[in-house]
Amino acid sequence: MNDTEMRRAIDRAIDEGNIEETERLLDMLPDVEDMPSDFASSVILQCKENKTMKKFRISKIGVAAAVIVMSCAAVTGAALVKHYSMEYGDKYLQIASKEDIDQKALEEIAQNADVKPEDIEKGNVAVADTVTYSSVAEAEREMGMKVVLPEIMPDLEQSDVEGCILNDNRKDMYIVYGSSDSKCFGITLGYEKLGEEESSVTIGDIDEGTLDSYTSAKGYKFDTFSESGEGGKCDIYTTHIGDYEYSLVFEGFDKGEMKNIVDSVDLESYK
């Protein structure tokens, strides 16, 4: 098993919450010795807490009234769903609610948004299992979602297609082209239908001070930011339209390449 295959196998075991398989694979790595008995469990938990674009639900309690920080997009029933985004330290948060939320309330949400181990253990936070698909067509069929691809696609081979279904009202699909060892391009598509007294929070990592916005040639406003890790730096463009959250993730692309791809995306079918 080469390094890339090992990485994907470990990622898959972590996503599936398979502690025994994670431990077995980690034991095969040459630089892991005397691993604590609970190490694999803690790795799985940490990854579930920090995975980019993972959705966690919060109750309506504590969500107050007033100024829209970033407004938005979707008509659900008779109520307009409002989307807010903010940078909070090294975290990027998106909040969706049918209520107005002022700046103070947003900061309170950000301060309390981290998921603790006991939250998952007690069932206070729902974590969806990740399923690997053989193709985008299979994922679309099984998940009941249609993925819009940019008209301009990078010349990269598809490497991963995964999906998470929390319930009929929350689904996420992840498509990766290329490899993080070189050039990599990803599309994430999330579907969310909020109930009358539901709000939701997305928590992702961010390089501090990088949150900005970009309006594409077709008129879609994207939040833009970067996220750095051991594999390098990713540039992320994310927007909401209708009941969908659509994101493009780039690694190893220059600004001109990213702009051309983002400008070629037509999201009208999600309205």
Secondary structure, 3 states (H helix, E strand, C coil): CCHHHHHHHHHHHHHCCCHHHHHHHHHCCCCCCCCCCCHHHHHHHHHHHHCCCEEEEEECCCCCCCCCCCCCCEEECCEEEEEEEEEECCEEEEEEECCCCCHHHHHHHHHCCCCCHHHHHCCCCCCCCEEECCCHHHHHHHHCCCCCCCCCCCCCCEEEEEEEEEECCEEEEEEEEECCCCCEEEEEEEEECCCCCEEEEEEEECCCCCCEEEECCCCCEEEEEEEEECCEEEEEEEEEECCEEEEEEEECCCHHHHHHHHHCCCCHHHC
